[in-house]
Structure formats: structure tokens, C-alpha cells
Amino acid sequence: MTKKSNYLLSLFGALLLSSPIQAQNLLPKPQQVTMGKGVFKTSDGVKVENQVGADAENVYTKAWNAKVNDAAKRVVKFTKLANASSPEAYKLHVAPDAIEISAASSEGFLRAWQTMEQLTTKKGIACCDIVDAPAYKWRGLMLDVSRHFFPISFLKKQIDVMSEYKFNRLHIHLTDAAGWRIEIKRYPRLNNFAAWRSGKLWKDWNANGNKYLEQGSEGAEGGYYTQDELRDLVKYAAERGITIVPEIEMPGHSEEVLTAYPELSCTHEPYKQADFCPGNIGTYDFLENVLKEVMDIFPSHYIHVGGDEAAKKSWGSCALCQKKMKELGIDNVDGLQAHLISHMGKFLNEHGRQLVGWDEVIAGNLSKNTTVMVWRGTELAHEAIKHGYDVVMSPGAYCYFDMYQDAPGTQPVANGGFIPTEKVYSYVPGSDLPEAERNMITGVQANLWTEHIPTPEYAEYMLYPRALALAEIGWNGTKTKNYPEFKTRALAQVEHLKAEGVNPFELKKEIGERKEKMMPVQHKAVGAKVTYNHAYNRYYPAAGEQTLVDGNMGGWAHGDGRWQGFIGKDCFDVTIDLGNSTKISSVGTDFMQSSGPEIFYPSQYTVSVSEDGKNFTQVFDKKYESSKEPILNFKTLTWKGNKTARYIRVQAKPSSFGGWLFVDEIIVK
Ligand code: NAG
């Protein structure tokens, strides 16, 4: 090596080492950031000027306490931020000899501190100027600890990670059929029975007939958090800027309670009912008593009461429910759910709290003091906003982290949908709402339902880095999106998370969307007229009558707007008109199997051809054995031969156990 190149190399090396921390690695991205030169060395002593008293205490203690030296030259100043747009807003100025942190409240100082942590390397804190505030007030994650029970240590670890990315709500789904997870002193059966089940895994519990077991008896699996553990968790989260929002499900998803206390269901039979009896005064007493203990543990202004998917199976035939309906002057059982929820809303309001519920709660005559968590369509957000409720957007299509995040074959079993990081990042809350309504959205949240997620490692794998995409939307907003730029920061954060002992999905190895979907296919039927001898299902129209011959294949998810859904006997039966007599050598049809949502491969596939559209000749007819395995996969059923015809009729029958057929693209060659 020549002297010159040696010199250049060492210069380059030195530059690399001293290069300032790249602003692009901050996640979520601050609203305004200018990186400066050099660092503020954290190894030396500092003089602290605190002009805001207790508001800065948390950060002061965390960061500087041990380093305070009144004789030091370098200063850390805490000042009051004037005209803050949010309690979480902050300003940060870092220079080699001084740091100034301004905020209007302790939350703002904490957010500034979280940014400073991302700016810190071994050398110190990177010099910069940052002006920052959140786009949304509610930036949440929901963890379902019922379907699988997770230890408190796992929750604390997630709180640590959430706080690094400026999340401020941890919603814990504490109760569901699969197990009651919170100690309630007044009702011990919730803890010594409803918290325990036969089957460690949710799927084993299903296979074992959804049985509950006495605590400590042979094979009893599960558990619950004690009130002391939860109080400690609340404190731990608060110190990190996170409010814990507890969820107690009602009136549906309550099989575990109604087996422990069958008198609270319409028929009083254990193991038979999912819904509380809204006609029984005892139900209201029970739920209020539970909520009293819940409020005593959780200081959160927001208390979640579920409200989703009540089947209301027995309400129509229950004498007490009928009596209640008369009393309320209603003629529909839906009004009973509305009544129960609004009763709980009032009860919570009287205690200075605010009811949060899944979007089914909109039906109730609720006080404005309500938060609706929209998990289905945006039209429900519109409705909730019209009622004057707060709205947190958590739509299944973007925010359900129980869905696959990469090519299903490369992933542990998940729920049958496809939500890669890029899809989460692409979310614009309320994009199809008028601007005035869009601006009223309170926040965003991702939900980790855990039917398929039995371990902490797998839960982390499903959470990260997708949660980072949501953190970015929640904090930075959606006005200056740029996925490639975000992805660079997310990749850096994945490495950081791994170094911290978290188990994120390896974003850099992502395969992405189904290959077939990415490339339009050319074939003889593209653009042909398709006649449906049996209509497609109205909920899964995809692109309507062109779907099957538009040259675009379906992706990993049945709900991606490319797969067309069919249900019922002989439900798949279409005739394609090629326009004129055409030589054909194969007709291949793509089917999906996704056992979770009951989509199965067909049990029979038939192809017929015709010149006049009336007289058809069958060229292929084959039966297939049905199976619920694989859980998610795709196959093409194909006839090959040599015919000349104008019309092609393709038929398929559902699996031997019924369910849906999902079809996309009939490829004619
Ligand atoms: C929904 C259920 C939930 C379930 C999840 C799975 C809501 C509000 N309710 O059907 O209990 O775990 O889907 O994705 O999401």
C-alpha cells in the first residue's frame, strides 16, 4: 500500500469514527430536526439549571443526578416551553457545551429524554436542534393476555420498548373466554377457576373442548396477575410515560365468567353461554363491583369494556331480557347491549373515568365522554365522530399484528391475513373521511391478539418492527411519508432491538408479497366477459366481474381485494366468453386455503368448453379430498389438452366440510 493511500484510509477511518449520529435513525422522526456538529460529552460533570421544578424531576434523576457538579462549565438547562401544542411537546437544543430542554409538562420532558437516548452513543449526545410534538394524542398497543398468559416481566419489557418509541398507551386485554387474568377479590371463582384451563396452548384448549379447571388441579394451565403486581406495573409504565388501559370484556367473549358464575347468563348453565344476561340486575352489580376493583388498581382515565362481537344468542328467548326490553321500550336485542354499555359508561363517568369500547359500542346512547376504538371500517369512525366520541383507529386491515407479516411459508402460524411493515406504514388514519373529521381522530393503536401466539419470543416477533411503523404514524403523522427512508431507520432499530435482547422479525430478510401477485400475467382470457352462474359473495367482490380475468393474481391475504369469495353449495360456476373461437391448451384456476377464516380448497373442479355457449362438452372433472391442512397455502387446478372453443365454463364445489372458496385468476392458455 502506498503512503498516500494509507493516509487516505486512516483519514477516512477517522471521519467514520467521528461522524455525527445520523438524524435518519431517530424513530419516530421528530417534526423538525437539524443535526449539528460534535457531541455533548456525557462522561463529564455538568451544572444543572432547573427552571421548571418537579416537571423535570423524572429526567433529571434518570440522567444527570450522579453527574451534577456546580463548578462544571457545561450546562444542562430545563426551561418552560411557551405555547406548547401538547403536554408532550418539547424542544431540544444540544451543543458541545450546553443542553437546553424545554417542555410544558413532565410528559414533554420525558419525550425529550426518549429522543436524547436515541441520540446518545459512547461518545455523548449528538448536537442538534429539535422542535417536536405528537401528531396523535393516543398512541397505543394492545396485548391480549387471555388467549395466552404472559408474565409481568414480559409486559415490563414491552413497556421499555414502547417508551423508546414514544407510545403512551398499553391496553391490556385482561379477560376473554380463554382465561380471566386479573385478581378480583370479591369474586374468587374468577381467579381459582376462570383463570385456569385444560391446554397450555390456545389450540389445545380448543381441542380439549374449552374446559376450565380448578387452580392447582392436574393439567390446569394459565394464571392471573395479582392486584399488587398490576399496581407495580402501572407505576412502572407511568415512569416511562405510558398509561395502562385495562380491558374487561362485556357482554360477549365472557364464557369463562359465565362458567364460574352461571347465574349471570340467561340460562344459568355453565359452558353454554358467551354473553352476560343484560336482563338480570345481578349482571350490573357484578360488573360494577369488578370495575370498582379495576379502577382501584388502574388510575387510567380510560377504562375499556370491550363490547365486541356479542352473539346475543339467548337474549331473544330469555324472560328477564324480554322484561327488560319492555321496560326500555325496545323491540330489538341490540338495544340490550346498548343499554348495558351506556349503563357502564355512566357508572365510569360517575367515578371520573371514561368508557372505551370496540366500535360496536357506538349503538349505545352514550355520553360524549366516550372513546370508540374502531377495528372495522372507517364508516364507523365517521359515525362515532358524529356522536361526538373520541376515536382511536385500530383497523384490522393495518393494525392487527396477529396477521402474517411476511410470506406465510416462512413464518410461524399466524392469523390468515397479510400486514407487512410497509402496509402498517402506509396507513393514513381516516384517509377516506372529510378533513374536518380526519382531524378529530384521537389516535392510533395496534392490537396483538394471541390465539396463535403462545410465547413471549413469538409475541415480540409479531410486534416488531411493525410497531415501529405505527409509532412513526402516531407521533410524526402521515404528511411526509417515505417508506424507503423509514425502512432505513427501522432496519437500524431492528439491530438495536436485537442488541437489547428483543426478538424482532428480520426486516432485512423480508420476502414480501406473493410473487405471482407482483407481476401481471398474460393469457388468452384477459379482459374476457365473465358470466356468474352463481354470484360471488357481496363481502368479497374483489374487482367485480373482471377479477377472475384481469391478469392480476391474488396475494397472501384473502381480504386483499384481489381474491373473490364464494360460499354455498355449487358456489363456483362461471362462464368465460373469449369473443371468438380460440385454440386452448389449458385452463388453470388459482384457489386459496386459509383454515382460520374457513377458506378451503375445492372438493371438485370441472372444466367444460363450448362453441355456442349452450352445448358444453366436459373436458375435465376431478374430485379432491378435503383437509384443514395446510393452514394457509395456494394451488392451481389445471386442465390440459387441445380444444377449440369460444366459451369456457369453470365450476368448483366447496370442501366436504363447507366453508368458503376463494378464487383468483383463471388462466387460459
Ligand atoms: C376479532 C375479535 C378478537 C379476535 C381477533 C382476531 C376484535 C375487537 N375482536 O374477531 O377477539 O382475537 O378478531 O384477529 O378484534
Residues whose N, C-alpha, C, O or C-beta is under 5 A from the ligand:
A	BS01	NAG	D308 W358 W375 D402 W449
